[in-house]
């Protein structure tokens, strides 16, 4: 059973994510047309969005892990380490995914 505290944290995260995603400027979005369905599809640069959210002081464990993993796989180890350092300073080891722990050990 999910505790009430974690439900409220999830709700808060989703509310902030929705607010940020709905207020993005056009630099972080591009509109493309689906070649099969001929429908407009908006592409959002999640990396840029998460960085803006973190810069404004709102962050979550998922954002730090995503950015750390993104930059690690993009071979930008300095930025990857920066986001993993923030992750490990703000959250307990038991809250962090095993994958992120393993990547952090290699940096």
Secondary structure in CASP SS format (residue, H / E / C, confidence):
PFRMAT SS
TARGET T0000
AUTHOR 0000-0000-0000
METHOD secondary structure of the structure
MODEL  1
X C 1.00
X C 1.00
X C 1.00
X H 1.00
X H 1.00
X H 1.00
X H 1.00
X H 1.00
X H 1.00
X H 1.00
X H 1.00
X H 1.00
X H 1.00
X H 1.00
X H 1.00
X H 1.00
X H 1.00
X H 1.00
X H 1.00
X H 1.00
X H 1.00
X H 1.00
X C 1.00
X C 1.00
X C 1.00
X C 1.00
X C 1.00
X C 1.00
X E 1.00
X E 1.00
X E 1.00
X E 1.00
X E 1.00
X C 1.00
X C 1.00
X C 1.00
X C 1.00
X C 1.00
X C 1.00
X E 1.00
X E 1.00
X E 1.00
X E 1.00
X E 1.00
X C 1.00
X H 1.00
X H 1.00
X H 1.00
X H 1.00
X H 1.00
X H 1.00
X H 1.00
X H 1.00
X H 1.00
X H 1.00
X C 1.00
X C 1.00
X C 1.00
X C 1.00
X C 1.00
X H 1.00
X H 1.00
X H 1.00
X H 1.00
X H 1.00
X H 1.00
X H 1.00
X H 1.00
X H 1.00
X H 1.00
X H 1.00
X H 1.00
X H 1.00
X C 1.00
X C 1.00
X C 1.00
X H 1.00
X H 1.00
X H 1.00
X H 1.00
X H 1.00
X H 1.00
X H 1.00
X H 1.00
X H 1.00
X H 1.00
X H 1.00
X H 1.00
X H 1.00
X H 1.00
X C 1.00
X C 1.00
X H 1.00
X H 1.00
X H 1.00
X C 1.00
X C 1.00
X H 1.00
X H 1.00
X H 1.00
X H 1.00
X H 1.00
X H 1.00
X H 1.00
X H 1.00
X H 1.00
X C 1.00
END
